[in-house]
Amino acid sequence: MSPSGKAALVRKPDAERAAAALEAEDVYDPSRRVDAHDAERIALPITDAPETTAVEAVIETDLPARKRGLEDILRSRGVSDATIEAAPASWAVIGSVVVVDFGDVSAARQLDTAARTAIGEALLELHGGADTVFARGGIHGSRRDPSGSVVAGVGDTETVHTEHGTTYALDLSETMFSPGNKAERARMGEVVASGERVFDMFAGIGYFVLPMARAGASVTAAEIDAESHRRLVENAQRNGVSDDIDAVHGDCRSVETTADRVVMGYYDAYEYLDSALDALRPNGVIHLHEAAPEAVFPDRPIGRLRAAVGGTGRTVDVLDTHRIKSHSAGVVHGVIDARVGSCSFNSRI
């Protein structure tokens, strides 16, 4: 079967100029994707051979169809250029809910309710498996309670989300769930060993608890918020690991346990280091999370760990540092992995 479409071959440095010229000549085909032809040339989709635009060659080829994006859908719906320009560039699909953040829109061109609804409806068309669009607001209080509002769809913010084989039931209007932490959730299921005793001091709905329990660890999981604790218990059942998780409803500082590994997945976790070190067995591993300015990560959390160990005589060896995601402008959410040894008067970082 012969190719069903045409493409103009141009050298890579000329691709942007040539595409604009082909569009002006009304022969550019926006329904198909641009593709690399070889190491030197780009294939630009066209509907007919150009008459005025200089190209190296016109070939018959089957360039794949270009997937419709949010902008394409908004334009097809007759949405204004101003709304399209102000629309968010990224969003996340969590279960059946599309979570979008309108907070990065400048004050000069804030999106009104109608514009947000139009964007929400377009996102539902883009993601056919979703049924609700939720506009994320801020995070408030020490328990990091989310705020936000439904902008399109049926309005059901309760959903079930699965990633890397772990299932999370949650209500996005009540529970924080960061897509940017996906890799870290998976990593915790990889670093833990079967049979390890783990203490997760800020368990939430089971973000790190569930992957670790599924990997064979025995986890004591503390969660102070009643709704999150309820979801933690439910999610343990959903993932078949209830027997491997001791879900404690209360302040992690009141939990009496010993562990080979302590997980501190909270931005101000350094304030709880004394309790973490009390629970950590000699030569155990601690995962200390923090939101820190780029300029002081990882030095600041490492320094805080050093200060907490202080005069205990225990050794500290930093195993690794990770930048999990951007927290806000100039601020990184990172984690320090460190092994805290037995008593010695040669503590080191």
ABEGO torsion letter per residue (X at the ends): XBBABBBBBBBAAAAAAAAAAAAAAGABBAABBBBBABAABBBBBBABBBAABBBABBBBBBBBBBBBBAAAAAAAAGBBAAAAAABBABBBBBEABBBBBAAABBAABBBBAAAAAAAAAAAAAABAABABBBBBBBBBEAAGBBBEBBABEAGBABBBBBBGGBBBBBBAAABBBBAAAAAAAAAAAAABBBGBBBBBABAEAGAAAAAAAAAGBBBBBBBABAAAAAAAAAAAAAAGAAAABBBBBEBAAABBBBBABBBBBBAAAAAAAAAAAAABBBGBBBBBBBBBBAAAOAAAAAAAAAAAAEAAGBBBBBABBBBABBABBGBBBBBBBBBBBBBBAABBX
